[in-house]
Amino acid sequence: MALTPTQLHQLTFIFGILGNIVSFGVFLAPLPTFWRIFKKKSTLGFQSIPYSVALFSSMLLLYYAFLKETNGTMILTINTIGCVIEGTYLIIYLIYATKEARIYTTKLVGLFNVGVFGLIVLTTMLFVKGMDKHTMFSKGGMRVNIVGWISGIFSVCVFAAPLSVMRLVIKTKSVEFMPFGLSFSLTLCAIIWFFYGFLIKDFYIALPNILGFAFGIAQMILYVIYNHLSKKKKNNNNNNGDDLMIKEVDIMQLQELSINIKHGNVEKIEQDSTTLDQQNKPAEVIEINVEEMVKVNNNNIIVNEVDGKPANGDVPRGDNAC
């Protein structure tokens, strides 16, 4: 059933609001990272490239939304917020970065976010005509199409950025640097903006988000696989630790058994040997014939002297033996 213009407008508005909310959450996702940077007073080896690229993409989409004749409000609002947030991240990064990282980031922002973006704006303003061919700031026309293609290409670059993280996950077999929540948010964001672009018939918005959806699904699948392997490895390590504790307990009990044999405490010997038999001893523990040890040890027990002489004609053995 075809939607009426009113229903289409309402549905578009809903997807636009949802897209703004989810995108706002995605923009805030690096906050824990920058809180760590603030607390440690160090960038902790993090790179500034992702934030510079994200800022550039938001600036392009902001410019694209400005050139759109209709349905540009939702794109305008969220990318204005995105520019402020990503710009703030870069400022914090520059404050706590090392001298080398600060110089590199300054060059990157100057060349990329100022130079390249300025060149795109200047070129499209001077050489690409809008609807009103005699006005420099004219909207629509070929100008909005050119900027739409450029912003779409860089949106794909932003969506492709997690590929390096995915490679790191495969290499390290750890999902530490790829939180599931962020991957899920990016996937949900791509779905919402795809439907928003589809409803307003803006394929410069819709098409890049198809790729974003594909990358998001791939990240979540990767997370599930390596998170499962990590838990399995952790459980194996815990089991090995339990076996080691069992071995240590067995060694202590064997030492106690040896002491009791030495002192001829037969009742205690039988009790200790029963305890050892009831446990699941590791294969490395050597079985002990308690009766033989008691028999051998009894032949070496020093008998108490009676009136200063050895009893039963036994000769004392040890340090005082003749």
Secondary structure as UniProt FT lines:
FT   HELIX           5..28
FT   TURN            29..30
FT   HELIX           31..40
FT   TURN            44..45
FT   HELIX           49..67
FT   HELIX           73..96
FT   HELIX           99..108
FT   HELIX           109..116
FT   HELIX           117..127
FT   TURN            133..134
FT   TURN            136..137
FT   HELIX           141..160
FT   HELIX           162..172
FT   TURN            176..177
FT   HELIX           180..199
FT   TURN            200..201
FT   HELIX           203..262
FT   TURN            263..264
FT   HELIX           266..278
FT   TURN            283..284
FT   HELIX           290..298
FT   TURN            299..300
FT   STRAND          305..306
FT   TURN            307..308
FT   STRAND          309..310
FT   HELIX           311..313
FT   TURN            319..320
//
